[in-house]
Amino acid sequence: MRRWDRDRLRSTLVVVIGLLLLVNLVALGGFREDEATTALGTFGGDDGTATSTDPAGDGSGPGTAEPGTPGGPSVDGAVDPAAPGSGPSTPSTPGAQSTAPGTRQGTPTSLGPNSQGVTDTTITVGITWIDPASAGPVATALGADPQYEAPTGDPKAQAQAVVDHVNRNGGIAGRTVKPIYHRYDLANALTNERAAKAEEEMCARYTQDNKVFAMVPIVAYTGSLLDCANRTRTAFLAVSSGEQVVDAARYSQVQDVWYRPNWMLAERHGAVMAEELAQGGFFGPGARIGVLYPDVPAAHNGVSKGLEPALAAAGLKIDAKVAYPDLLDSPWTTYAQTFKDKRITHVLFAIGGSSLPVGFFMRAASSQQYEPRYGIASDHQADIIAQNAPRDQLNGIVLVGWDPINDRGQARAERDGPSSTGDAECRQVMKAAGQPFNGGYYCDSLFLLKKALEGSATVNLRTLRTGIEGMGDRFSSAQTWSTRFGPNRHDGLGGVRRYNFDGGCGCFVYASPVRGI
């Protein structure tokens, strides 16, 4: 495979890179083909044939299962002071969504009619799956070996395994989950035009061809699908790095439908990163700080309204900023030279979604014998950096992390053991289905719906919001250590920890306990 400086990737691939690691593997170089296959195996392969519970092969068939708090403001502005519900089902695996103290019990108060996609016995959810058969042609187009083979595993089967598991354990609000599957071709990410068109197709499938209650897009970074969800009043469960970066301004537009259990709004991301690095002693006396971030409004706000004020509170300031407009055509050598000339000692990468900007800058810095200390976060896919960056650039690098797979790598995360009861439950679901360990995208989305709507006789956007905002820290994510929701807090990440790079293992190792945020 070609190295960083020889690949001609489209910048719009960054988000899908974050999801499947495919473009990262190609762009960063240094991966053997077997390593690429292992990493991509998180999502696996699917020949497109139907499962036994989806005879049409398009998600129109039902699942195989037996059907069986105080909240913030609702969608229509009313307040539900105490919406009680009936008792929970009994899960069959550790960490299933059982009722914690304070969960709603009893007979629910009338909260209006059920939403679209909801009947007395079923709840319809749109689920996107990425077709790994499209990985080979895309990898070839990006300069990988033309003999590239799609990885093993089956993402659609993984999603169906979670659907079946939820249905076996009482469904969602006593209703059988009915999945509507939508196939996503990786080639859609090659241009903004194709990506937007793909999101329009998802919109039509989930809101016109089928009336779903909630959608799990997996890849929706242009913002088109989120606009669609908001316009059609469809719950939008953002659970992967393939989603649009959302800041406070964007959130204010979509808060009635948007939920992300394992991530942060851009401003909170910046503040948490600065606080964690400062508290960990990352910045020494005389530190001169440079920051790089994508040239998009959400990232600008993450820096100016999150990172910068938090640094100022710690007595620090930013000495140089770069908002890069394009990954490939941006002058990374110039950026590195500028930071070197300004005597920048600490380089921070603000909210991103890919390892590519880190890799490009490090390579340019290494060629100039410039070796600052780096601060990165989980969204920069630290393990990819650890395996591929020039060794001279990794000395003293610190990671603010919350995603063990991206932080430690899939194999190490699996050996480390579950990060939460939700993670343990998801691993068991995958194992029982004969699927490889994965990052829990499908688990997080369906488990969140199940937990939030537990005991609700009525299912609509109002009861979903009331349930999620009233959960506090009771939802156990399959992708991170802890979560915390609350009134008007729909970005649920609840804890982070620091990692240091260990040259012995060539990996990031834990350097602090989890800190609640």
Protein Blocks (a to p, Z undefined) as FASTA:
>chain_A
ZZfklpccdfklmmmmmmnommmmmmngoiafklmmmmmmmnopaehiacfklmnonopa
ccfbdfbbpddddfkopacfbacdddddddfbehiacddehiaedjdddebjadehiafk
bccdddddddfklmmmmmmmnopafkbccdedjfklmmmmmmmmmmmnopaghiacdddd
ddddfklmmpmklmmmmmmmmmmmmmmmpccfbdcekpackommmmmmmmnopacddfbf
kbccddfklmmmmmmmgccfkbccfklmmmmmmmmmmmnomacghiacdddddddfklmm
mmmmmmmmmmmmnopacfbdcddfbfklpcfklmmmmmmmnopabdcdddfhiaklmmmm
mmmmmmnopacdddddfklommlmmmmmcfklmgopacddfbfklmnojklmmmnopabf
klmmmmmmmmmnopacdehlmmmmmmmmmmmmgoiabdcfklmmmmmmmnommbccfkbm
bdcddehiabfbfbdcdddddfklopacdfbdcddZZ
